[in-house]
Amino acid sequence: MKAVIRQLVPTTIILWGAVCSAQEVEKVKPPTPTFEDREVLPIKSPSIPPIKTLDARDMGTPSVFEVKPPKGAPNVIIVLVDDLGFGGTSHFGGPVRTDTFDKLAKQGIFYNQFHSTALCSPTRQALKTGRNHHSAAMGKITELATSFPGYTGVLPDDVAAIGKMMSYNGYSTSAYGKWHETAVWEISPSGPMSRWPNRQGFDEFYGFLGGETNQWTPTIYHNENRVETPDQPDYHFLSDMTTKAIDWMRFQQSLTPDKPFFMYFAPGATHAPHHVPKSYIEKQKGRFDQGWDQLREQIYQRQLASGVIPKGTRLAQKPDWIKDWANLSADEKKLFSRQAEVFAAFIDMTDTEIGRLVQAVEDLGEIDNTLIFYIAGDNGTSAEGIENGLYNEMTYFNAEPKGSDVEFMLQYYDKWGGPETYPHMAAGWAVAYDSPFAWTKQVASDYGGTRQGMVVHWPDGIQSKGELRSQWHHVIDVVPTILEAIGVPQPKVVDGIPQRPIEGVSMVYSFDNPDAADRHTIQYFEMFGNRALYQNGWMARTIHSPPWGEPQNRIADDVWELYNVAEDFSMSTNVADQHPDKLAELQDRFIGEAIAYNVLPMDDRRIELANPQIAGRPDLMFGRTKLELSEGMFGLLENDFINTKNTSYSIEADLETNNASTHGVVLAQGGRFGGYSLYLDKGIPVFVYNYLGLQETKVSGKSALPAGKSTLKMSFGYEGGRGGGGTVTLSVNGQSVATGHVPKTEPNIYSADETAGVGVDLETPVSGAYTRETSKFTGQIHRVVIETHPESH
């Protein structure tokens, strides 16, 4: 076995010591870092004594100190799929063949009691740091961060993440796909960049920084630089990121074959939007016509038959809010089946692309000495598509009911999953994919929200093949597992800052011992007030807030339940009445854990925390009402741009044009599924407001701007309320040239990933009147001023 769990190296030579003669310098080699040396990162290079020899020809050359991993240390790959529940892979009973996951499970070991935090950013921060998500200040997603210690969204300096640990121990490091761990007000050219991937220990990054992206036209960064949005007919980000990961790995191994690599591979799939090529969708046609109730039962029966859930496990009762399939209309069944086909296709594509990555490792001859974690989900399958699914996910975040209207969505039946939609599926499918449990993503107090299928594959380090492991574990256990497997200690000091102890426990003890006693025996859960405490086979919990609605009571008034999960795998039977003392004990222990790990005060707010003034977090605009930009300033995410929602505002631009030959965008924010754009069409000024991809309101002048310099202004007079309409006035050189009325505006968010900028519409175009290429302004833009006027309405 090539792997070394801990390398024991003599510690007698640490520094080079006193002045040496020429002969001594030639002989002395720098010491190899010991296990204990690696507790302080970066590892300090040894002192070089003063040299008194005058001529370099008269002495030998000293060896150069290099930090290398312990001898035989494996490559490490973490694969983290997004929004896929316990029953999402075929190995765990799912309806879609996941050949890569299944192959690795048969050649490695797989865990049926491995847990997440129930939401994406918190799981990712916990996974990479080995600490609980509140300890890592990620109590919610970054977009909803507050100023309380467990919720700031800013990784504390005393909580170093795995990227730095691996880089400082001599690994080449890379990250691909979804990041979603950098504070939203830090994602701009102003930085700071200290919590971007490259500054967190990753030599190479290619992916997106937010929670989701349009897979056809993504907002991508290569390291700290924005990548121009690809404009290829068959482009898909998932395939692109896989190709980039394979290319980097091959390049790294070609140049330094003896240097191990660490890769974090995190597709945006299967998170919404569910964007999938038609070739994958066609394979799933008709496979879900039986509905979510039968699918749920089928997944459950396959789980029982394969043994991934214990004999006697009951199928937990689904939430009352989820309708019975038999009671749906014909139109509902038709639409919902299509949604399921597209989601299944996304699973298929995701596992296939991961298979390409694994095959590349095999082709390099490195598969035996590569430790792979394939984690099928960062939380349960998402029920954020609510009752009927969504044509455009942003309609949900803006409380627009038409976006989930069945008759309306059926217009997009043949286009579902393509560039014309930004879709999500009905919540009933999420409950099915989270079988045998009751709940879904966001519900941290139910295993449906937190339990993930997970494979560990490492032929050189694990003798067992195709075996189930039922030890209870959590994502915070991955970091200590990696450190033990490669033979380095948990760091006590990183970048000069003493570190909080890692809160997870290593899983190495279970690799070749299926009967080993659990070492992770207590774990709290909390998300949006949904909370629980696991301890030694018992789970006390309360369902405070469903993912599709508001909480029904205050946090202090929640009713708790108790489950003997050592015997009741699916949390099907509440035994609180039989064991009131045990329930009280675990409730008290939860409070103790909550205080220890910065969980308090709990906060059940969601959409309203998107407003930084309500949340109390920093705001890049600092409450400003005026922003001045110039040409070349683009790619600004919504949290880094002045907020024009629910207010009057104006856009004033100093332009230089060539009369009717000038075209392109002056300023745009958002894209096809919501936003606005001020542009020129053959020199004629136009303002378009795109309401959630449902309605475009266009206000256009009648003649082209005069040749030379001119000032174009758009004034929006807001009518009040939230999401209200307003009057648009276009003027040129102070003279009104057009007016129009916008009936409705977006109150909360334009987009999760589309940006704002001057001189180009970067991702999907706000208006169908131009393309990304023709959106580039052909004149000169000297200045653009966006100013809000909250006092005017």
N, C-alpha and C positions, 0 to 999 in steps of 0.2 A: 504494500500500500504506500503510494507516494505521499499521501497527506501526512502532515505533522500537526498534532493537536497542540503541542507546546514544545518549542525548541529550547533546549537547555544549553547555553553557551557559557564558558568560563567568563567571570567578570573581573579578572585580575588586571586587564589592560583597558583603561577607559580613555585616558589622554596620552598624548605622545611624550609628555614629560619634559626633561631638561634638554639643553643644547646637545646636539649629536654631531659626531664627526661625519665626514663624507661617507665613509664605509657604513656607519650606523644608519644614516638616512636612507641609504640604498636598501638596507635590509629590513628596516622597520615598516610594518604594514599597519594601516589604520584598523582599529578593532571592529569586529562585527557587533552590531547592536545586540544587546542581550534582551531577554524577555522584559526585564525590569526597566531597561532604558526606554522601551517603547511605551511606557506609561506616561511619558512627557512628550507631546507632539507639538511641532516637528522635532525629530530627534536631533540633538545638538551635535554638530561635527566636532571632532577632536581638535585640540589646540595644536598648532604647528610651532615648534620652537624657533627662535631667531636663527637665521643662517649667516655664518661668518665667512663662508667660502666666496671668494671674489668672482671666480670664473665658473660658469655653469658646466664647462667642459671638464672641470676637475671633480665633479660629484655626480652621483647617480640621481635619478629622478624619484621623488617620493610617490607612493601610490595615492590615488585620489579617493577620498572617502565617499562612498555611495550608500544610500539606504536601499536595501533590497528586502523583499518579503522573506520569511523563513524558508529554508530549502524545502522544495516540494509543495509549497503552498498552492492551492488550486485557483484557477479562474473562478469568478463568481458572477452569476447572472440572476437578477431578480426580475421576474416577469409579473407585472401587476395589471390585471384586466380591470376595467371600470364598470361599475353598476351591474354586476352579474352575481346572482344569488347562489345558494347552496346547491340547488338542482339545475344549475346552468350547463354543466358539462355532461357528456354522455356517460362518463365513468361514475358520476354521481346521480344518474337516473334521467338526465335531461334528454329532450327529443331531438337534439341536433348532434350529429357526429362530430366529436372533437378529437380527431385522431392523434394530434400532438399531445394533448393532455393525457389521453389514455395510454399512449405509448410510453411516456415518461413515468406514469403511474405503475405500469406493468414492469418497467425496468428499475424502478426506484421504490419509494414508499409514499403513502398518501395519508393525510390526516383528516379525520371527520369531526374534530373538535378544535378547530382553529378559528380565531375570531378577529374581527375588525372593530372599528368604532361606530359604524353605521353611517358615516359620511366621508366624502372624498378627501378634502384637505386635512382633516384631523387624522384619518388613517395614514395618509402619506407621511405626515410629519412624525407620527408615532413609529411607523415602519422604519424610517430612516434614522431616527435618533435612539430608539430603544427605550424611550420614555413615554409616559402617558401623554395623550394629546393636550391636556390642560397644562401639564408640566412644560410642554413645548410651546405653550401660549396659543394653541390652535383649537380652542374649544368649539369653534364653528368654522365655516369656510371663510376664506380671506375677505370676501366681499361683504361679510356681515360682522367683521371684527369690531370690538368695542375697546374701551380703555382699561377694563379690568384685567388683572395679571394673567389669568388663564385664557384670555380671549383676544389679545392684542393682534394676533396674526404675525407677530414679529418674533422670529426664533431667537431665544435668549443666547447671549454669548457663552453661558456656562452649560449649554446643551448642544454640544457638537454633534453633527450628523455623520453618517457612514461614509459619505463621499470624502470628507477630510481624513477620517480614520484610515481609509484604504490608500488614499494618495500619499499621506505622510508615512505609510508603511511600505511604500515602494511600488504600488500598483499603478498601471495606466487605468484611467477612469472615464466613463462616459455615461450620459443620460439621454434617453430618447422618448419623445411623446409628451405626455401631459405632466406638467410641473405642479401648478396650483398651490404653491407654498410661499410665494413672495407677496408681501403686503401690497395691496392694490395701489397705494399712493407712492410706491417705490418702483413701479413699472413705467418708467419714462426715461428720456435721455438725461434728466436731472439726477437720477439715481436716488439714494445710494445703491450701488450694485453689490453690496456686501452679502445680500441674501439671494442673489441670482445664482443659477446653477454653477457657473464657473467659479464663483467665490465660495461655494460650498464644497469645493473639492473635486469638481468634475472637469477634467481636461477638455472634454468635448460635450456640447449640448446641441441638440437639434429637436425643436418641439415648440409647444405653445405654453404660455405662462399662466393662462386663466383656467377656468373650470371645464370649458368645452370649446370646441371650434367647429366650424363648417368644414367637413371632410373634403368637400370639393374645392373650396377656396379658403384655406386656413390662414390664420394669422401666425406665421412661423418666425421663430428666432433661431439663427445659427450663432451659438455662443451669445454675445451681447448685441448682435446686429440683426435688424429686421430683414427678413428675406422677402424679395418681391413675390407677391402672390402668383403662384404658377398659373399659366394660361394654356393648358393642354386638354384636349377633349376627353382623354381617358385618365386624367390625373385623379388620384385618391391619396389622401395624406397617410393612411395606414400603410399602404404599399411603399410610399416614399420613405417614411421613417424606418421601415424595415430594411430597405435597400441601403439607406445611409448607415444604419447600425452594422450591417454586414460589411460594407465597404471599410468602415473604420476598424472593425475587428481584424479583417484581413490585412489591412495596412499595418496595424499595430503589431500583429504577429509576424508579418514579413520583416519588419525592421528590427523587432526585439523578440524573437521567438522564445527566449528564456524568461521574459518578463510577463507575469500574469496580468490579466485584465479584470476589471470590475465593471459590469454594465447594469444599469437600471433601465429596463425596457417597459414603458408604461403607455400602452395605446389609449387614445381617447375613447375607443370602443370598449364596451357597448353602451356608453353614455349617450344620451340624446345630444345632437340630432342623429337619428338613425339613418345614416347615409351609406348606401351600399350599391355597388354595380348591379345591373339587371341580371347579369349571368348568375350571380349568387341568389338573387330573389327568385328567379324562375325555378330553381331546384327545390324551393320550399312550397310551391303552389299547391293548394288544396290540403296541406298537411295539418292545418289547424282549424278546419271547419267544425270539428267536434266541440270546440269551445274550451274555455279555461277550466271549467269544473272537471271535465273528463281528463284534460291534460294534467291537472294537478293530481288526480287519482292515479294516472298512468305513471307519472314521475315517482310518486310514493311507492307504488307496487314494484317498480324497477329497483328502487333503493332497498326495499326489503329483500328482494330476490338476490341482489348482489352482495348484501351484507354491509353496505356503507352506512346503514342505520341498523340498530339492534333489533332482533326479533321482538315482537310485542309492541314496538313503537306505534303510537296512534297518529293519524293525520289530524293535526290541530284544526279546530274549527276556524274557518276564514272569517274575517271581520264582517259584521252585518251590512256594512256600507257597500260591499261588493255584491252586485246583482247576480242572481242565478242565470246562467247562460240560457237555460230553457225559456226564461221569461223575456228574452230580448226580441226585438223586432227583426225582420228579415234584413233591413238596411243596416241595423247595428251589427248583426252577425257578419254580414258581408264586409263592412269596413273593418271591424275588429280582427277578423281573420287575416285581412291584408296586412294590418299592423303587425300581427304576430309573424307572418311570413317574412317581413322585412327585418324584424328583430332577430329571428332565427338565422337569416342570411348574414346578419352582422356578426353573430356568434361564429358562424362557419368561416367567414372571411378572417376574423380575428385569430382563430386557432390555426388557420392555414398560414397566415403571415408569421405567426410565432413558429410554425413548423419550418418555414424558410430559414428563420434565424437558427433554430436548432440544427437543421441540416448543414448550415454553414459551419457550425462548430464541429460537427462530425467530419466535414470535408477537410477541415484544418488538422484533424487528428487529435482534437483536444476534448472530445466529449467525455472521456473517462476521467479526466482531471479537471472537470468543470462542475462546480457546485451550483445547481439550478434550483431556484424556488419558483414554481409556477403557481401564483395565487389567483384563483378564479374569482376575482371581485374585490373591490375596496370597501364594499358594503353590500347589503342585499340588493336585489333587482329593484329598479326605481318605479315607484307608484306616482311619481310627480306628473305623469300624463293624465292624472285624475280620472274621472268616470269614463270619458269617451275617447281619450287620446287627444292629441293636438296636431293640427296642421302646421302650426308654427309655435314652438315652445314659448316664445316671447309673449304670446297672447295670454298665457297663464300668469306670467309675472306682471302683466298690466291689467289683469282682471277684465279681459275682453271675452265675453261668452261666445262670440261667433266663431272664434278659433277652435272651439270644441263642439261645434254644432255638426251633428252627423250628416244631415243633408248637404251642408256646405262642404264638408270634408270629402264626401263621396265624389265630388268633382275632380279630386286629385287621386282617385283610386289607382289609375295606371301610372301616375307619376310619384306615388308614395315612395320615399326613400331616395328620390332623385334630387337634382339641384333646385327644382321648383318648390320643394317643401323643406321645412326645418322641423321634422316630426318627432313625436313621442307616441307611445302606445297606451292603451287603457290600463288602469291599475289592476284589473282582474288578472292580466297576464303576469304582472309582477308577483302577485300572491302565488300564482302557480309555479313560477320559477324559484320561489323561495320555499317550496315544499321540502320537508313535511311541516314547516312552521307556519304561523298565522300571519306574521306581519312582514314588513319590507324595509327598504332603505329609509333612513331618518329615525327609525324606531330602535333606539339603542337598548331598550329594555325587553327585546324579544330576539331570539336567535335568528329569526327571519331577516332581521336587520343587520346582524353581526356575524353570523357563521358562514365561513367560506370554505369551499373545497380547495385543498392545497396539496401539491406534490413537491417532494424533495428528491432530486436525482443527482447522484454523485457516485459512479461506479468505483472509483478509487477509494472512496471514503465510507461507503455503506455497502455491507455485504448482502443485506437482505434485498430481495427482489419481489415486487408486486404485493407487498404486505401493507395491511391497514395499521395505522397508529391511532389510538384513541386517547392519548394523553391530552389534557386540556391546555391549550396554548392561545396566544394572542400575538398580534403583529409586533408588539414591543419585544417579542422574543427572537425576532429574526437577527437583529444586530448582534446580541451576545452569542448567538449560534455561529454567525460568520466569524466573529473574532476567535472563538474557541477552535473552530475548524481550521483556520489558517495559522493558528498558533501565536496570536498576539494578545496582549492584555487589554482590558478596558482602560481607556486613557483617563488619567487623573488630572492632567493639565493639557490644554490645547490652546495654542497661540498665546501662551502666558497666562491663561485664565483657568483657575481651578474649576473642575467640572462636577456637576451633580452626578451622583452615582446612576448608572443605568438601572432602570426599574424592571426590565424584562429578565427572563431566565433563559439560558441556553437550552436548546432542544437536542443537542448532541447525545445526551444520555439515552434518548429514545431511538436513535438511529438503528441500532441493532439489538434492541431489547424491547420487544412489544409489550412485555409485562411490567416494565419499570413503573414505579409509583410516580404519580404526578408531582411536578415540582412547582408548577404555577397554580397555586391553591386558592388565591383570592384575587379578584379583579372587579373594580367598579366600572360602570357604564353610565354615560350621560350625554344627551343631545337634545336641545330644545325642551328641556324639562322631562323628557323620557329618560328614566334612570333605573338602575338596578345594581345589585351587588351579588356576585357569584362568590361562594366560599365552600370548598370541600364538598361539592356535589349538591349544593342548595343554591337556589336563585330567588331572591326577593326583588320584586319589580313593581313599577307602576307605568301604565300607558297614559301619559299626560296629554299628548298631542298627536293626532294622526297626520300622515304626510299630505293628506288631501283636504285638511281643514284646520280650523282654529281650535285651541284648547277650550274645554268646556268649563274649566274652573281654575282658580289660583293654584300655584304650585303647592302651597301649604295644605290645600284641601284634597289632594290626590288620595285615592284609595289604593293600597298596596295589595299585591298578591304574592303567593309563595309556591314554589315548584321544587320538587325533589328531582332535580335533573339527572342525578346519578341513575335513577330508575325511569324517569319520564323524559326521554331524549328530546321530544318535540315540544315540551312545555304545553301539554294538552290539558292538564288537570291541576287546578288551583287547590292547594291543600292548606290555605291560610287558616281556615277554621279549625283544622285538626292540630295545627302546630303554632298557636299564637305566640308562644315564648320564642320559638325559633325566628319567626317573622320579626318580632320586636328586636331581637338580638342583631339581625342582619340590617334592619333599618338604622339602628344606632351605629353599626359599623360603617354603613354607607356614609353617614355624616362625618365620621372620623376620616375616612378616605377622601371625602370631598374637601375637607379642610386641608389635609396634607398635600393634595395635588392641585390646588388652586381652582377647584370646580365652582366654588361659591364666589359671588352670587349667581345662581342659575338664571338663565334668560331664555324665555320661550318665544321671543319675537323673531320674525323672519323678514318679510319684505320691507318693513319699516326701517330695519337696520341698514338697508341699502343707502339711506341718507346719513352721511357722516356726522351731520349736526345732531341727529337723534342718537346715533351710536356713540358719539364722543371720541371717535378716532381722528387722526390727522387727515387733512384734506389738502391735496396738492394746490387747489385753488385758494385755500385759506379764506374762504368766504368772499372772494373777489367777485365783483360784478362786471369786470372788464378784462379782456384778454386780447393782446395784440400779437399777431403772427405775421410771418412773411413766407415767401415762396420756399419750398423745400421742407416746411414743417408739417409732417403728416405722420400717420401711424400711431396716433394718440388714443389709447383705450379710454373708455367712458369715464372711469374714475380719475383720469388725469386731464380731463377737459372741463371747461366751464359748463355748468348745468343750465340748460335752456328749457327744462321741463317745468310746466305749471307756472309760467311767468311770461311777461312781455319781454321781447329782446330784439336786437337789431344786429345786422351784419353789414359792415361798411367796408368797401374795398377800393383801393386806389389801383387802377389798372392802366395798362398801356396796350392798345389793341390795334389791329390792322383792318378795322371795319368788319365787313361781312365774312372775311376769311378766318376770323378768330373763333375758336370753339374751345370747350372744355370746362372743367369744374373750377370754380373759385374757392368754394368751401363746401365740404360734405361731411356728414356724420351719420353713421349707421350703414344700412345696405338694403338689399332686396326685401328683408323681412321687417323693416322699420327704420326710419331716419328721415333726413331732409338734405336737400342739395340746392345750392345757388350756382348756376352755370350759364354759359353762353352757348347758344345754338345758332351758328352762322352769324355770330355777332349780336344776336338778340338775347337780352337777359331773361332768364327763366328761374323761378323758384318752384320746387316741387316738395310737397310733404307726403311721405309714404307712411300711412298709418298701418303698421303691423303686416304689411304685405296684402292688406285687405282693400285698401282704397288709396289711390293717388290723387292728390289735389295739385293742379298745376296752375301757376299764375305767370303769364308771359307778356313781355312787352311787344310792341308792334313793329319796331324798327331796330336796326343794329346800332350799337354804340358808335359814336363818332370816332374816326381814326385818330390815334394819338392818345393822350392822357385823359382819363375821365374817372369820376367817382360813382360807383354803383352801390346802392344801399337797399337792403331789404329790412322792413320794419314789421314786426309781428305784434299786433295788439291783442293781448290775451283777454279772454272773457271771464276768467275766474274759475274757482273750484279746482278739482283734480282731474286732469285729462280733458279739460274743456277745450273749446275751439277758439278761433281768433281770426283777425283780419290781417291779410298780407298786403303790404304796400311796397311796390318797387319804384325806385326813383333813380334818375341819372342826372348827375350834376345839380342836385337839389330840386329837380322837376319830376313830379309823379308821372310814371309811364304805365302803371297797371295796378289794379287792386283785385283781391279775391278773398274768399272765405274758406278756412279750413274747419270742417265741422267737429273733428275730434283730434286729440293729440295723445301721445303716450305719456302716462303719468309717472312711470317708475323706471323703465329701462328701454333703451333702444336695442341693445344687443349685448350678448355675452362676450363677443370677440371682435365684432366689426369696429373699425376705428374712425377717427375724425382727422381731417387734415386739409391743407391748402394745395390747390393745383392738381389734385388727382383724387379719384374715388378708388381706394386701394383694393378692397375685397369685392364682394358682390356690389353691383351698381345700385344706388338708391332708386334711380329711374331707368325704365326700359328704353329711354330715348338715347342712351349712349352705352357703350361698353367700357370695360376697364381701360382698354387701350385708347379709345377716343375720348375718355374722360380727362386725359392729360392736357393741361391748358397750353394753348399755342401762342398766347401773347405773353405779357409780363405782368406779374402781380407784385406790386411794391409793398403793399401793406393790407392786412385784413384785421379789422377790429370787431370782435363779438362783445356785445354789451347787454347785460340784462337790466330790466327796468321794473323791479318788483313793486315799486310805488305807483305804477301807472294803471293798476287794475284792482 
